[in-house]
Amino acid sequence: MGWWGWSLLAVAAVVLLWAAVVVGLFLGGRGTDARALARFIPDCLVLMKRLLADARVPRRRKLLLVGLLAYLALPFDLVPDFIPIAGQLDDVIVVALVLRSFVRADGGALVQEHWPGPERTLGFVLRAARLPT
């Protein structure tokens, strides 16, 4: 199996794990948390799309977003995605670092303005973006 096959396998594994956690939360009586988690990845993609389209975002930050999207789409990472938990953790850290640059630039106003999801999830995104230095 080539790198493309391994990439598809890794994406499928992540999606299945994500779906299992969402279903587990829902069956455990935490429907609100399940809905927020189910919408988290699509909400992040919408946020990135809106930030790329915003004329107030400097070109340098737009390049960061394009680089982030390329990093997430490419089959090779710092830690390969087929390694459970650690493979996804490096992606989360890279996303948090890119969002951190947006939050530090304007206090998170653009991220708050463009966030399509619930306020509770936005709070998580902002806390993750303010990683200690």
N, C-alpha and C positions, 0 to 999 in steps of 0.2 A: 504494500500500500504506500503510495507517494505522500508528499506533504499535504496535498489537497485533501486526500482521504482522511489523514490524521486530523486536519483542521475541521472537517465536517464532523468527525467523530467527537472531537473536543467540544464543539459548539452544541452538538446533540446532548452530550453528557451534562453540560452546564444548564441547558434548557430543561432537561429532565430533573436535575437536582432542584432547580428553581421552582419548577411546577410542583414537585413533591413537597417542598417547604410551604408553598402557598396552600396546597390542599391540606397539609397537616395543620396549619394555622386555622384554616376554615373549619375543619372537623373538630378542632380543639376549642371551638367557640370563640375564636378571635377573628371574626369576619372582617372587622375594620382593618386590623393589621394585615390580613391576607390580601385585601383589596389594595392597600397601600404598597405592599411588596410586589403584587402582580403588576402594578402600574409604574413601579420605580424605574425599570430599564427604559420603557417607552417615554416616561417623563424626562429622563436624562437626555435621550436622543432629541426630543422636542426642544429642550433647553439649549442644547448645542446648536441645533438648526436656527433657533431664534437669535442666539448670540452671533452666529455667523452672518445673519442677515441684517443685524443692527449696525447702522452707520456710525454710532457712537463708540463702537468697539474698535480699538486701534488695530492696525494691520498685524502688528507683532502678536497680539493675543489671538487674532483669527488664525494665524499660522500655527500657534500652539494648539488650537482646537483641531485644525486639519491634521496636524501631527498626531494628536491624541486619537482621532478617528482612524488614522492609518495604523497606528500601533495596535489598537483594539481589533482591527480587521485582519491584520497579518497573522499568519499561523505561528510565527515564532515570537516568543516573549523573553523577558528576563528569566522567568520561570515558566516552563511549558504548561499550557492549560490542562493537559491530561493528568497532571499531578493534582490530586484532590486538595482542595482548600488553598494550598500555597499557590497553585496555578492561577486562581482567580484573585487571590489577595494582592498580587503584584499589579493586576489591572485596576483594582480598587484604589491602591496607593497612587498610581499614576493619574487616575481621574481626580482624586482628592488634591494632588499637587497642582494640576492645571486649574481646577476650580479655586484653589487657594490664591492663585495669581489674580483671578478676577475679584475675589473678595477683598484682597489687600489693596487692589487698585482703587476701588470706590466704596469700600465698606460692604460690598455685597448687594448694592442697590440694583445693578443690572440682573444679577442672578435672581433676586427676589421679584423683580418686575417680570421676568420671562419664565419663571417657574410655573409649569402648568398643573402641577399636582397639589395635594393637600398641604396645608401649612405645617402639619406635624412632620411630614417627610422633608419639607424645605428646611425645617430646623435641624434635622439629621444631616442634610447636605451641608448646611452652613457650619455645623459643628465639625464635620469631617474635614471641611476645607480650612478650618482654623487650627490645623495640626500644630503642636508646639515646635518651635524652632530649635 
